[in-house]
Amino acid sequence: MWEDYFDALGEEPPCISQEEYRVRQSRLFSQLKPNDVILITSNPVSTRSNDVSYPYRNSSDMLYFCGWQDPDSLFFAYCDAGEWKSCLFVQPADTLKEIWEGRRPGLEGAIANWAIDESYSYDDLGTKLPELIRKSTRVFLRLGNDSKVDKIVEDEMKFQSRDRQKFGYGPSSICDPSSMINELRLRKSKSEIEIMRYSAKIASQAHIIAMKNTIPGIGEYQLEGLIEGFFKYCKTSGSAYPPIIGSGENATILHYTENDDICNDGEIILTDAGCEYQGYASDITRSWPVNGVFSEAQAEIYQLVLESQIAGIENCQIGKPYDAPHFAAREVLAKGLIELGVIDQSLEDALSTEGDLNKWYMHNTGHWLGIDVHDVGVYKPNGEPRLLEEGMVVTVEPGLYFGAWRKDVKCPERYANIGIRIEDDVLITPNGPDILTSDCPKTITNIEELVGQ
């Protein structure tokens, strides 16, 4: 069913090498002092119902620095005689539990196949971790993720001994490593870019499948099933976030995720869906007519949003403020809505904080993208907009939403219940914006050629 779409990906699936994990660790260690230690905790297992858990995903920082995917784990690093050592506390091999829950790499497997120097049993955390951190002065740890680890560190902070009094051993402060880690994650390496491009290709083909299968009467849930089915067919982790599949008035709800309605003739369907591949997210939004042909009113709004998105993408340039795409897209939208008679204000007034553009476009034009779909990285360091740099990846996603159901504004009858958003993933390069999601059609002509075919 999906062989041709899979073949369209056209390349061998990429991956992160163990050498790259070592490089990432080295960059982190270069910001630490010899008497520092750093701990990165795993995400807890979350219960879905009774004794059934949600599918497990480890913390993004754990994935970034070593790629370890199993729960009950801890990444730990310390400096020994001038050399940094990377350690993992992991679930030990346990045949009985593995019969029920699946094979574990165990301590030996962790050493053999992951970018670490030492491995310990997570069952020995309470005895081994205090020993490892006792000679440190600063502990870098994001508190609140693993209460067991938090308690061990806090107990060591309070612990008094003759050696500590004599030699000054023992941690005296806990520091949050988030800011230094987030800066490392913000700029993507060549390997990361290859994975994100591959993730974007998968998501693009999934949107094409949804377009081709859209006909009046199909369920939003059925399109969601096709998209997520293709994600799994391509051996991804599944959706990077809950998909938005909204037709008609549902398309005017920004974070609509029920996806349980019927797509009717004459409606627009807005589909916001991306997959997670090797831990990295793609994030695409496309909007198309359920019956395959844009009405005149739908085409007016669609073309305006498309032109605003193009203007936003053109501003994804090295040295531009991160919010330059947002302001460029807003200006195009405001001018267009004035010309269409939707806004009866000057351009300056329409773009103001209280301007009428905010009635129909009420969100930012993009965000960082990476291991998290809303990836880490400060947007305004020192209160000033960050300038875009090579290797950053942003989304560009302007939209217009005319919900006739709203009570706070009077919706233009001509555009009632038209919701349009167009979103692409853009890599910042010295040669200008590189659209990772370029395989996904977005012109009116290309979309009409696909829908229902």
Contacts in CASP RR format, 6 or more apart in sequence:
PFRMAT RR
TARGET T0000
AUTHOR 0000-0000-0000
METHOD contacts of the structure
MODEL  1
MWEDYFDALGEEPPCISQEEYRVRQSRLFSQLKPNDVILITSNPVSTRSN
DVSYPYRNSSDMLYFCGWQDPDSLFFAYCDAGEWKSCLFVQPADTLKEIW
EGRRPGLEGAIANWAIDESYSYDDLGTKLPELIRKSTRVFLRLGNDSKVD
KIVEDEMKFQSRDRQKFGYGPSSICDPSSMINELRLRKSKSEIEIMRYSA
KIASQAHIIAMKNTIPGIGEYQLEGLIEGFFKYCKTSGSAYPPIIGSGEN
ATILHYTENDDICNDGEIILTDAGCEYQGYASDITRSWPVNGVFSEAQAE
IYQLVLESQIAGIENCQIGKPYDAPHFAAREVLAKGLIELGVIDQSLEDA
LSTEGDLNKWYMHNTGHWLGIDVHDVGVYKPNGEPRLLEEGMVVTVEPGL
YFGAWRKDVKCPERYANIGIRIEDDVLITPNGPDILTSDCPKTITNIEEL
VGQ
2 209 0 8 1.000
2 230 0 8 1.000
2 233 0 8 1.000
5 205 0 8 1.000
5 206 0 8 1.000
5 208 0 8 1.000
5 209 0 8 1.000
5 230 0 8 1.000
6 205 0 8 1.000
6 233 0 8 1.000
6 234 0 8 1.000
8 201 0 8 1.000
8 205 0 8 1.000
8 439 0 8 1.000
9 198 0 8 1.000
9 201 0 8 1.000
9 202 0 8 1.000
9 205 0 8 1.000
9 234 0 8 1.000
10 201 0 8 1.000
11 198 0 8 1.000
13 198 0 8 1.000
13 235 0 8 1.000
13 277 0 8 1.000
13 278 0 8 1.000
14 191 0 8 1.000
14 194 0 8 1.000
14 195 0 8 1.000
14 198 0 8 1.000
14 278 0 8 1.000
15 191 0 8 1.000
15 195 0 8 1.000
15 278 0 8 1.000
16 67 0 8 1.000
16 191 0 8 1.000
16 192 0 8 1.000
16 195 0 8 1.000
16 278 0 8 1.000
17 191 0 8 1.000
18 113 0 8 1.000
18 114 0 8 1.000
18 115 0 8 1.000
19 115 0 8 1.000
20 189 0 8 1.000
20 191 0 8 1.000
21 65 0 8 1.000
21 66 0 8 1.000
21 67 0 8 1.000
21 114 0 8 1.000
21 115 0 8 1.000
22 115 0 8 1.000
23 189 0 8 1.000
24 64 0 8 1.000
24 65 0 8 1.000
24 184 0 8 1.000
25 65 0 8 1.000
25 66 0 8 1.000
25 77 0 8 1.000
25 84 0 8 1.000
25 86 0 8 1.000
25 115 0 8 1.000
26 84 0 8 1.000
27 184 0 8 1.000
28 38 0 8 1.000
28 65 0 8 1.000
28 77 0 8 1.000
28 177 0 8 1.000
28 180 0 8 1.000
28 181 0 8 1.000
28 184 0 8 1.000
29 77 0 8 1.000
29 79 0 8 1.000
29 84 0 8 1.000
31 180 0 8 1.000
32 38 0 8 1.000
32 79 0 8 1.000
32 140 0 8 1.000
33 137 0 8 1.000
33 138 0 8 1.000
34 79 0 8 1.000
34 82 0 8 1.000
35 79 0 8 1.000
35 135 0 8 1.000
35 136 0 8 1.000
35 137 0 8 1.000
35 138 0 8 1.000
36 79 0 8 1.000
36 136 0 8 1.000
36 137 0 8 1.000
36 138 0 8 1.000
36 139 0 8 1.000
36 140 0 8 1.000
37 76 0 8 1.000
37 77 0 8 1.000
37 78 0 8 1.000
37 132 0 8 1.000
37 133 0 8 1.000
37 136 0 8 1.000
37 138 0 8 1.000
37 139 0 8 1.000
37 140 0 8 1.000
37 171 0 8 1.000
38 76 0 8 1.000
38 77 0 8 1.000
38 139 0 8 1.000
38 140 0 8 1.000
38 141 0 8 1.000
38 177 0 8 1.000
39 74 0 8 1.000
39 75 0 8 1.000
39 76 0 8 1.000
39 139 0 8 1.000
39 140 0 8 1.000
39 141 0 8 1.000
39 149 0 8 1.000
39 153 0 8 1.000
40 59 0 8 1.000
40 61 0 8 1.000
40 62 0 8 1.000
40 65 0 8 1.000
40 74 0 8 1.000
40 75 0 8 1.000
40 76 0 8 1.000
40 142 0 8 1.000
40 177 0 8 1.000
41 59 0 8 1.000
41 62 0 8 1.000
41 74 0 8 1.000
41 141 0 8 1.000
41 142 0 8 1.000
41 145 0 8 1.000
41 146 0 8 1.000
41 149 0 8 1.000
42 58 0 8 1.000
42 59 0 8 1.000
42 62 0 8 1.000
42 68 0 8 1.000
42 70 0 8 1.000
42 71 0 8 1.000
42 72 0 8 1.000
42 73 0 8 1.000
42 74 0 8 1.000
42 145 0 8 1.000
42 146 0 8 1.000
43 56 0 8 1.000
43 57 0 8 1.000
43 58 0 8 1.000
43 59 0 8 1.000
43 62 0 8 1.000
43 71 0 8 1.000
43 145 0 8 1.000
44 71 0 8 1.000
44 145 0 8 1.000
44 146 0 8 1.000
45 53 0 8 1.000
45 54 0 8 1.000
45 56 0 8 1.000
45 71 0 8 1.000
46 53 0 8 1.000
46 54 0 8 1.000
47 53 0 8 1.000
47 54 0 8 1.000
48 54 0 8 1.000
56 69 0 8 1.000
56 70 0 8 1.000
56 71 0 8 1.000
57 69 0 8 1.000
57 237 0 8 1.000
58 67 0 8 1.000
58 68 0 8 1.000
58 69 0 8 1.000
58 70 0 8 1.000
58 71 0 8 1.000
58 73 0 8 1.000
59 145 0 8 1.000
60 185 0 8 1.000
60 371 0 8 1.000
60 372 0 8 1.000
60 376 0 8 1.000
61 75 0 8 1.000
61 142 0 8 1.000
61 181 0 8 1.000
61 185 0 8 1.000
62 68 0 8 1.000
62 73 0 8 1.000
62 75 0 8 1.000
63 69 0 8 1.000
63 279 0 8 1.000
63 371 0 8 1.000
64 181 0 8 1.000
64 184 0 8 1.000
64 185 0 8 1.000
64 371 0 8 1.000
65 75 0 8 1.000
66 75 0 8 1.000
66 86 0 8 1.000
66 88 0 8 1.000
66 114 0 8 1.000
66 115 0 8 1.000
66 116 0 8 1.000
67 114 0 8 1.000
68 75 0 8 1.000
68 88 0 8 1.000
68 90 0 8 1.000
68 110 0 8 1.000
68 114 0 8 1.000
70 90 0 8 1.000
70 91 0 8 1.000
70 104 0 8 1.000
70 105 0 8 1.000
71 91 0 8 1.000
72 90 0 8 1.000
72 91 0 8 1.000
72 122 0 8 1.000
73 88 0 8 1.000
73 89 0 8 1.000
73 90 0 8 1.000
73 91 0 8 1.000
73 122 0 8 1.000
74 88 0 8 1.000
74 89 0 8 1.000
74 122 0 8 1.000
74 125 0 8 1.000
74 129 0 8 1.000
74 146 0 8 1.000
74 149 0 8 1.000
75 86 0 8 1.000
75 87 0 8 1.000
75 88 0 8 1.000
75 116 0 8 1.000
76 86 0 8 1.000
76 87 0 8 1.000
76 88 0 8 1.000
76 89 0 8 1.000
76 129 0 8 1.000
76 132 0 8 1.000
77 84 0 8 1.000
77 85 0 8 1.000
77 86 0 8 1.000
77 87 0 8 1.000
78 84 0 8 1.000
78 85 0 8 1.000
78 87 0 8 1.000
78 132 0 8 1.000
78 133 0 8 1.000
78 136 0 8 1.000
79 85 0 8 1.000
85 117 0 8 1.000
85 118 0 8 1.000
86 115 0 8 1.000
86 116 0 8 1.000
86 117 0 8 1.000
86 118 0 8 1.000
87 116 0 8 1.000
87 117 0 8 1.000
87 118 0 8 1.000
87 119 0 8 1.000
87 120 0 8 1.000
87 132 0 8 1.000
88 110 0 8 1.000
88 114 0 8 1.000
88 116 0 8 1.000
88 118 0 8 1.000
88 119 0 8 1.000
88 120 0 8 1.000
89 119 0 8 1.000
89 120 0 8 1.000
89 121 0 8 1.000
89 122 0 8 1.000
89 124 0 8 1.000
89 125 0 8 1.000
89 128 0 8 1.000
89 129 0 8 1.000
90 104 0 8 1.000
90 105 0 8 1.000
90 106 0 8 1.000
90 107 0 8 1.000
90 110 0 8 1.000
90 119 0 8 1.000
90 120 0 8 1.000
90 121 0 8 1.000
90 122 0 8 1.000
91 97 0 8 1.000
91 104 0 8 1.000
91 106 0 8 1.000
91 121 0 8 1.000
91 122 0 8 1.000
92 104 0 8 1.000
92 106 0 8 1.000
92 107 0 8 1.000
92 121 0 8 1.000
92 122 0 8 1.000
92 123 0 8 1.000
93 104 0 8 1.000
93 106 0 8 1.000
93 107 0 8 1.000
93 108 0 8 1.000
94 104 0 8 1.000
97 104 0 8 1.000
98 104 0 8 1.000
105 113 0 8 1.000
105 114 0 8 1.000
106 119 0 8 1.000
107 119 0 8 1.000
107 120 0 8 1.000
107 121 0 8 1.000
108 119 0 8 1.000
109 119 0 8 1.000
110 116 0 8 1.000
110 119 0 8 1.000
111 117 0 8 1.000
111 118 0 8 1.000
111 119 0 8 1.000
120 128 0 8 1.000
125 148 0 8 1.000
125 149 0 8 1.000
125 152 0 8 1.000
126 148 0 8 1.000
126 152 0 8 1.000
129 149 0 8 1.000
129 152 0 8 1.000
130 152 0 8 1.000
130 155 0 8 1.000
130 156 0 8 1.000
130 159 0 8 1.000
133 139 0 8 1.000
133 152 0 8 1.000
133 153 0 8 1.000
133 156 0 8 1.000
133 170 0 8 1.000
133 171 0 8 1.000
134 156 0 8 1.000
134 159 0 8 1.000
134 169 0 8 1.000
134 170 0 8 1.000
135 169 0 8 1.000
135 170 0 8 1.000
136 170 0 8 1.000
136 171 0 8 1.000
137 170 0 8 1.000
137 171 0 8 1.000
137 172 0 8 1.000
137 173 0 8 1.000
138 171 0 8 1.000
138 172 0 8 1.000
138 173 0 8 1.000
138 174 0 8 1.000
138 175 0 8 1.000
139 153 0 8 1.000
139 156 0 8 1.000
139 157 0 8 1.000
139 171 0 8 1.000
139 173 0 8 1.000
139 174 0 8 1.000
139 175 0 8 1.000
140 174 0 8 1.000
140 175 0 8 1.000
140 176 0 8 1.000
140 177 0 8 1.000
141 149 0 8 1.000
141 150 0 8 1.000
141 153 0 8 1.000
141 174 0 8 1.000
141 175 0 8 1.000
141 176 0 8 1.000
141 177 0 8 1.000
142 176 0 8 1.000
142 177 0 8 1.000
142 178 0 8 1.000
143 150 0 8 1.000
143 174 0 8 1.000
143 176 0 8 1.000
144 150 0 8 1.000
153 171 0 8 1.000
153 174 0 8 1.000
154 174 0 8 1.000
156 170 0 8 1.000
156 171 0 8 1.000
157 171 0 8 1.000
157 172 0 8 1.000
157 174 0 8 1.000
159 170 0 8 1.000
161 169 0 8 1.000
163 169 0 8 1.000
164 170 0 8 1.000
178 376 0 8 1.000
179 378 0 8 1.000
181 376 0 8 1.000
182 376 0 8 1.000
182 377 0 8 1.000
182 378 0 8 1.000
183 377 0 8 1.000
185 370 0 8 1.000
185 371 0 8 1.000
185 375 0 8 1.000
185 376 0 8 1.000
185 377 0 8 1.000
186 368 0 8 1.000
186 375 0 8 1.000
186 376 0 8 1.000
186 377 0 8 1.000
186 392 0 8 1.000
187 389 0 8 1.000
187 390 0 8 1.000
187 391 0 8 1.000
187 392 0 8 1.000
188 196 0 8 1.000
188 370 0 8 1.000
188 391 0 8 1.000
188 392 0 8 1.000
188 393 0 8 1.000
188 427 0 8 1.000
192 280 0 8 1.000
192 370 0 8 1.000
193 391 0 8 1.000
193 393 0 8 1.000
193 427 0 8 1.000
193 436 0 8 1.000
195 277 0 8 1.000
195 278 0 8 1.000
195 279 0 8 1.000
195 280 0 8 1.000
196 280 0 8 1.000
196 281 0 8 1.000
196 282 0 8 1.000
196 369 0 8 1.000
196 370 0 8 1.000
196 393 0 8 1.000
196 425 0 8 1.000
196 427 0 8 1.000
196 436 0 8 1.000
197 436 0 8 1.000
198 277 0 8 1.000
199 236 0 8 1.000
199 240 0 8 1.000
199 274 0 8 1.000
199 275 0 8 1.000
199 276 0 8 1.000
199 277 0 8 1.000
199 278 0 8 1.000
199 280 0 8 1.000
199 281 0 8 1.000
199 282 0 8 1.000
200 282 0 8 1.000
200 284 0 8 1.000
200 425 0 8 1.000
200 436 0 8 1.000
200 437 0 8 1.000
200 439 0 8 1.000
201 439 0 8 1.000
202 230 0 8 1.000
202 231 0 8 1.000
202 234 0 8 1.000
202 236 0 8 1.000
202 275 0 8 1.000
202 277 0 8 1.000
202 282 0 8 1.000
203 231 0 8 1.000
203 273 0 8 1.000
203 274 0 8 1.000
203 275 0 8 1.000
203 282 0 8 1.000
203 283 0 8 1.000
203 284 0 8 1.000
203 437 0 8 1.000
203 440 0 8 1.000
204 284 0 8 1.000
204 437 0 8 1.000
204 438 0 8 1.000
204 439 0 8 1.000
204 440 0 8 1.000
205 230 0 8 1.000
205 439 0 8 1.000
206 226 0 8 1.000
206 227 0 8 1.000
206 230 0 8 1.000
206 231 0 8 1.000
206 273 0 8 1.000
206 274 0 8 1.000
206 275 0 8 1.000
207 227 0 8 1.000
207 271 0 8 1.000
207 273 0 8 1.000
207 284 0 8 1.000
207 286 0 8 1.000
207 440 0 8 1.000
208 440 0 8 1.000
208 441 0 8 1.000
208 450 0 8 1.000
209 226 0 8 1.000
209 227 0 8 1.000
209 230 0 8 1.000
210 223 0 8 1.000
210 226 0 8 1.000
210 227 0 8 1.000
210 271 0 8 1.000
210 273 0 8 1.000
211 286 0 8 1.000
211 288 0 8 1.000
211 441 0 8 1.000
211 447 0 8 1.000
211 450 0 8 1.000
211 451 0 8 1.000
211 452 0 8 1.000
212 450 0 8 1.000
212 451 0 8 1.000
212 452 0 8 1.000
212 453 0 8 1.000
213 222 0 8 1.000
213 223 0 8 1.000
213 226 0 8 1.000
213 452 0 8 1.000
214 223 0 8 1.000
214 263 0 8 1.000
214 269 0 8 1.000
214 288 0 8 1.000
214 290 0 8 1.000
214 292 0 8 1.000
214 451 0 8 1.000
214 452 0 8 1.000
215 290 0 8 1.000
215 291 0 8 1.000
215 452 0 8 1.000
216 263 0 8 1.000
216 264 0 8 1.000
216 265 0 8 1.000
216 266 0 8 1.000
216 290 0 8 1.000
216 291 0 8 1.000
217 262 0 8 1.000
217 263 0 8 1.000
217 264 0 8 1.000
217 265 0 8 1.000
217 290 0 8 1.000
218 262 0 8 1.000
218 263 0 8 1.000
218 290 0 8 1.000
219 261 0 8 1.000
219 262 0 8 1.000
219 263 0 8 1.000
220 245 0 8 1.000
220 246 0 8 1.000
220 247 0 8 1.000
220 250 0 8 1.000
220 258 0 8 1.000
220 259 0 8 1.000
220 260 0 8 1.000
220 261 0 8 1.000
220 262 0 8 1.000
220 263 0 8 1.000
220 269 0 8 1.000
221 245 0 8 1.000
221 259 0 8 1.000
221 260 0 8 1.000
223 245 0 8 1.000
223 259 0 8 1.000
223 263 0 8 1.000
223 269 0 8 1.000
223 271 0 8 1.000
224 243 0 8 1.000
224 245 0 8 1.000
224 259 0 8 1.000
224 273 0 8 1.000
227 239 0 8 1.000
227 243 0 8 1.000
227 245 0 8 1.000
227 271 0 8 1.000
227 273 0 8 1.000
228 238 0 8 1.000
228 239 0 8 1.000
228 243 0 8 1.000
228 273 0 8 1.000
231 238 0 8 1.000
231 239 0 8 1.000
231 274 0 8 1.000
231 275 0 8 1.000
232 238 0 8 1.000
234 275 0 8 1.000
234 277 0 8 1.000
236 275 0 8 1.000
236 276 0 8 1.000
236 277 0 8 1.000
237 275 0 8 1.000
237 276 0 8 1.000
237 277 0 8 1.000
237 279 0 8 1.000
238 275 0 8 1.000
238 276 0 8 1.000
239 273 0 8 1.000
239 274 0 8 1.000
239 275 0 8 1.000
239 276 0 8 1.000
240 274 0 8 1.000
240 275 0 8 1.000
240 276 0 8 1.000
240 281 0 8 1.000
240 282 0 8 1.000
240 283 0 8 1.000
240 373 0 8 1.000
241 274 0 8 1.000
241 281 0 8 1.000
241 283 0 8 1.000
241 373 0 8 1.000
242 257 0 8 1.000
243 257 0 8 1.000
243 259 0 8 1.000
243 271 0 8 1.000
243 272 0 8 1.000
243 273 0 8 1.000
243 274 0 8 1.000
244 255 0 8 1.000
244 256 0 8 1.000
244 257 0 8 1.000
244 259 0 8 1.000
244 270 0 8 1.000
244 271 0 8 1.000
244 272 0 8 1.000
244 273 0 8 1.000
244 285 0 8 1.000
245 259 0 8 1.000
245 269 0 8 1.000
245 270 0 8 1.000
245 271 0 8 1.000
245 273 0 8 1.000
246 253 0 8 1.000
246 256 0 8 1.000
246 259 0 8 1.000
246 261 0 8 1.000
246 269 0 8 1.000
246 270 0 8 1.000
246 271 0 8 1.000
247 261 0 8 1.000
247 262 0 8 1.000
247 263 0 8 1.000
247 264 0 8 1.000
247 267 0 8 1.000
247 268 0 8 1.000
247 269 0 8 1.000
247 270 0 8 1.000
247 290 0 8 1.000
248 263 0 8 1.000
248 264 0 8 1.000
248 267 0 8 1.000
248 268 0 8 1.000
248 269 0 8 1.000
248 417 0 8 1.000
248 418 0 8 1.000
248 419 0 8 1.000
249 403 0 8 1.000
249 404 0 8 1.000
249 405 0 8 1.000
249 417 0 8 1.000
250 256 0 8 1.000
250 258 0 8 1.000
250 261 0 8 1.000
250 270 0 8 1.000
251 267 0 8 1.000
251 268 0 8 1.000
251 269 0 8 1.000
251 270 0 8 1.000
251 287 0 8 1.000
251 401 0 8 1.000
251 417 0 8 1.000
251 418 0 8 1.000
251 419 0 8 1.000
251 420 0 8 1.000
252 401 0 8 1.000
252 402 0 8 1.000
252 403 0 8 1.000
252 405 0 8 1.000
252 406 0 8 1.000
252 417 0 8 1.000
252 418 0 8 1.000
252 419 0 8 1.000
253 401 0 8 1.000
254 362 0 8 1.000
254 363 0 8 1.000
254 401 0 8 1.000
263 269 0 8 1.000
263 290 0 8 1.000
264 290 0 8 1.000
265 290 0 8 1.000
265 291 0 8 1.000
266 289 0 8 1.000
266 290 0 8 1.000
266 291 0 8 1.000
266 295 0 8 1.000
267 289 0 8 1.000
267 290 0 8 1.000
267 417 0 8 1.000
268 287 0 8 1.000
268 288 0 8 1.000
268 289 0 8 1.000
268 290 0 8 1.000
268 298 0 8 1.000
268 417 0 8 1.000
268 418 0 8 1.000
268 419 0 8 1.000
268 420 0 8 1.000
269 287 0 8 1.000
269 288 0 8 1.000
269 289 0 8 1.000
269 290 0 8 1.000
270 285 0 8 1.000
270 286 0 8 1.000
270 287 0 8 1.000
270 419 0 8 1.000
270 420 0 8 1.000
270 421 0 8 1.000
271 285 0 8 1.000
271 286 0 8 1.000
271 287 0 8 1.000
271 288 0 8 1.000
272 283 0 8 1.000
272 284 0 8 1.000
272 285 0 8 1.000
272 421 0 8 1.000
272 423 0 8 1.000
273 284 0 8 1.000
274 281 0 8 1.000
274 282 0 8 1.000
274 283 0 8 1.000
274 284 0 8 1.000
274 373 0 8 1.000
275 281 0 8 1.000
275 282 0 8 1.000
276 282 0 8 1.000
279 371 0 8 1.000
280 370 0 8 1.000
280 371 0 8 1.000
281 369 0 8 1.000
281 370 0 8 1.000
281 371 0 8 1.000
281 372 0 8 1.000
281 373 0 8 1.000
281 375 0 8 1.000
282 369 0 8 1.000
282 425 0 8 1.000
282 436 0 8 1.000
282 437 0 8 1.000
283 369 0 8 1.000
283 373 0 8 1.000
283 395 0 8 1.000
283 397 0 8 1.000
283 423 0 8 1.000
283 425 0 8 1.000
284 423 0 8 1.000
284 424 0 8 1.000
284 425 0 8 1.000
284 437 0 8 1.000
284 440 0 8 1.000
285 397 0 8 1.000
285 421 0 8 1.000
285 422 0 8 1.000
285 423 0 8 1.000
286 422 0 8 1.000
286 423 0 8 1.000
286 440 0 8 1.000
286 441 0 8 1.000
286 442 0 8 1.000
286 447 0 8 1.000
287 302 0 8 1.000
287 305 0 8 1.000
287 419 0 8 1.000
287 420 0 8 1.000
287 421 0 8 1.000
287 422 0 8 1.000
288 447 0 8 1.000
288 450 0 8 1.000
288 451 0 8 1.000
289 295 0 8 1.000
289 298 0 8 1.000
289 447 0 8 1.000
289 448 0 8 1.000
289 451 0 8 1.000
290 451 0 8 1.000
291 451 0 8 1.000
292 447 0 8 1.000
292 448 0 8 1.000
292 451 0 8 1.000
292 452 0 8 1.000
293 448 0 8 1.000
294 302 0 8 1.000
294 444 0 8 1.000
294 447 0 8 1.000
294 448 0 8 1.000
297 414 0 8 1.000
297 415 0 8 1.000
297 418 0 8 1.000
298 418 0 8 1.000
298 420 0 8 1.000
299 444 0 8 1.000
300 340 0 8 1.000
300 415 0 8 1.000
301 400 0 8 1.000
301 402 0 8 1.000
301 415 0 8 1.000
301 418 0 8 1.000
301 419 0 8 1.000
301 420 0 8 1.000
302 420 0 8 1.000
302 444 0 8 1.000
303 444 0 8 1.000
304 332 0 8 1.000
304 333 0 8 1.000
304 336 0 8 1.000
304 337 0 8 1.000
304 340 0 8 1.000
304 400 0 8 1.000
305 333 0 8 1.000
305 398 0 8 1.000
305 399 0 8 1.000
305 400 0 8 1.000
305 420 0 8 1.000
305 421 0 8 1.000
305 422 0 8 1.000
306 422 0 8 1.000
306 442 0 8 1.000
306 443 0 8 1.000
306 444 0 8 1.000
307 332 0 8 1.000
308 328 0 8 1.000
308 329 0 8 1.000
308 330 0 8 1.000
308 332 0 8 1.000
308 333 0 8 1.000
308 398 0 8 1.000
308 399 0 8 1.000
309 329 0 8 1.000
309 396 0 8 1.000
309 397 0 8 1.000
309 398 0 8 1.000
309 422 0 8 1.000
309 423 0 8 1.000
309 424 0 8 1.000
311 325 0 8 1.000
311 328 0 8 1.000
311 329 0 8 1.000
311 331 0 8 1.000
311 332 0 8 1.000
312 324 0 8 1.000
312 325 0 8 1.000
312 326 0 8 1.000
312 328 0 8 1.000
312 329 0 8 1.000
312 365 0 8 1.000
312 396 0 8 1.000
312 398 0 8 1.000
313 325 0 8 1.000
313 396 0 8 1.000
313 424 0 8 1.000
313 426 0 8 1.000
313 433 0 8 1.000
313 435 0 8 1.000
314 328 0 8 1.000
314 433 0 8 1.000
315 324 0 8 1.000
315 325 0 8 1.000
315 327 0 8 1.000
315 328 0 8 1.000
316 325 0 8 1.000
316 388 0 8 1.000
316 394 0 8 1.000
316 396 0 8 1.000
316 426 0 8 1.000
316 428 0 8 1.000
316 432 0 8 1.000
316 433 0 8 1.000
317 324 0 8 1.000
317 388 0 8 1.000
317 428 0 8 1.000
317 432 0 8 1.000
317 433 0 8 1.000
318 387 0 8 1.000
318 388 0 8 1.000
318 389 0 8 1.000
318 390 0 8 1.000
318 428 0 8 1.000
318 429 0 8 1.000
318 430 0 8 1.000
318 432 0 8 1.000
319 387 0 8 1.000
319 388 0 8 1.000
319 389 0 8 1.000
320 387 0 8 1.000
320 388 0 8 1.000
321 385 0 8 1.000
321 386 0 8 1.000
321 387 0 8 1.000
321 388 0 8 1.000
322 379 0 8 1.000
322 385 0 8 1.000
322 386 0 8 1.000
322 387 0 8 1.000
322 388 0 8 1.000
322 394 0 8 1.000
323 364 0 8 1.000
323 379 0 8 1.000
323 385 0 8 1.000
324 388 0 8 1.000
325 365 0 8 1.000
325 366 0 8 1.000
325 394 0 8 1.000
325 396 0 8 1.000
326 364 0 8 1.000
326 365 0 8 1.000
326 366 0 8 1.000
329 365 0 8 1.000
329 396 0 8 1.000
329 398 0 8 1.000
330 351 0 8 1.000
330 357 0 8 1.000
330 361 0 8 1.000
330 365 0 8 1.000
330 398 0 8 1.000
331 347 0 8 1.000
331 351 0 8 1.000
332 398 0 8 1.000
333 357 0 8 1.000
333 360 0 8 1.000
333 361 0 8 1.000
333 398 0 8 1.000
333 399 0 8 1.000
333 400 0 8 1.000
334 343 0 8 1.000
334 347 0 8 1.000
334 350 0 8 1.000
334 351 0 8 1.000
334 357 0 8 1.000
335 347 0 8 1.000
337 343 0 8 1.000
337 350 0 8 1.000
337 356 0 8 1.000
337 357 0 8 1.000
337 360 0 8 1.000
337 400 0 8 1.000
338 344 0 8 1.000
338 345 0 8 1.000
338 347 0 8 1.000
338 350 0 8 1.000
341 412 0 8 1.000
342 356 0 8 1.000
342 360 0 8 1.000
342 412 0 8 1.000
342 415 0 8 1.000
343 350 0 8 1.000
343 356 0 8 1.000
343 357 0 8 1.000
344 356 0 8 1.000
345 355 0 8 1.000
345 356 0 8 1.000
349 355 0 8 1.000
349 356 0 8 1.000
350 356 0 8 1.000
350 357 0 8 1.000
351 357 0 8 1.000
359 409 0 8 1.000
360 400 0 8 1.000
360 401 0 8 1.000
360 402 0 8 1.000
361 398 0 8 1.000
361 399 0 8 1.000
361 400 0 8 1.000
361 401 0 8 1.000
362 401 0 8 1.000
363 399 0 8 1.000
365 396 0 8 1.000
365 397 0 8 1.000
365 398 0 8 1.000
366 394 0 8 1.000
366 395 0 8 1.000
366 396 0 8 1.000
366 397 0 8 1.000
367 374 0 8 1.000
367 375 0 8 1.000
367 394 0 8 1.000
367 395 0 8 1.000
368 374 0 8 1.000
368 375 0 8 1.000
368 376 0 8 1.000
368 377 0 8 1.000
368 392 0 8 1.000
368 393 0 8 1.000
368 394 0 8 1.000
369 375 0 8 1.000
369 393 0 8 1.000
369 394 0 8 1.000
369 395 0 8 1.000
369 425 0 8 1.000
370 393 0 8 1.000
375 393 0 8 1.000
378 386 0 8 1.000
379 385 0 8 1.000
379 386 0 8 1.000
380 386 0 8 1.000
388 394 0 8 1.000
388 428 0 8 1.000
389 428 0 8 1.000
390 428 0 8 1.000
390 429 0 8 1.000
390 430 0 8 1.000
391 427 0 8 1.000
391 428 0 8 1.000
391 429 0 8 1.000
392 427 0 8 1.000
392 428 0 8 1.000
393 425 0 8 1.000
393 426 0 8 1.000
393 427 0 8 1.000
393 428 0 8 1.000
393 436 0 8 1.000
394 425 0 8 1.000
394 426 0 8 1.000
394 428 0 8 1.000
395 423 0 8 1.000
395 424 0 8 1.000
395 425 0 8 1.000
395 426 0 8 1.000
396 423 0 8 1.000
396 424 0 8 1.000
396 426 0 8 1.000
397 421 0 8 1.000
397 422 0 8 1.000
397 423 0 8 1.000
397 424 0 8 1.000
398 421 0 8 1.000
398 422 0 8 1.000
399 419 0 8 1.000
399 420 0 8 1.000
399 421 0 8 1.000
399 422 0 8 1.000
400 418 0 8 1.000
400 419 0 8 1.000
400 420 0 8 1.000
401 419 0 8 1.000
401 420 0 8 1.000
401 421 0 8 1.000
402 411 0 8 1.000
402 412 0 8 1.000
402 415 0 8 1.000
402 416 0 8 1.000
402 417 0 8 1.000
402 418 0 8 1.000
402 419 0 8 1.000
403 411 0 8 1.000
403 416 0 8 1.000
403 417 0 8 1.000
403 419 0 8 1.000
404 411 0 8 1.000
404 416 0 8 1.000
404 417 0 8 1.000
405 417 0 8 1.000
411 417 0 8 1.000
422 442 0 8 1.000
423 437 0 8 1.000
424 435 0 8 1.000
424 436 0 8 1.000
424 437 0 8 1.000
424 438 0 8 1.000
424 440 0 8 1.000
424 442 0 8 1.000
425 435 0 8 1.000
425 436 0 8 1.000
425 437 0 8 1.000
426 433 0 8 1.000
426 434 0 8 1.000
426 435 0 8 1.000
426 436 0 8 1.000
427 433 0 8 1.000
427 434 0 8 1.000
427 435 0 8 1.000
427 436 0 8 1.000
428 434 0 8 1.000
441 447 0 8 1.000
441 449 0 8 1.000
441 450 0 8 1.000
END
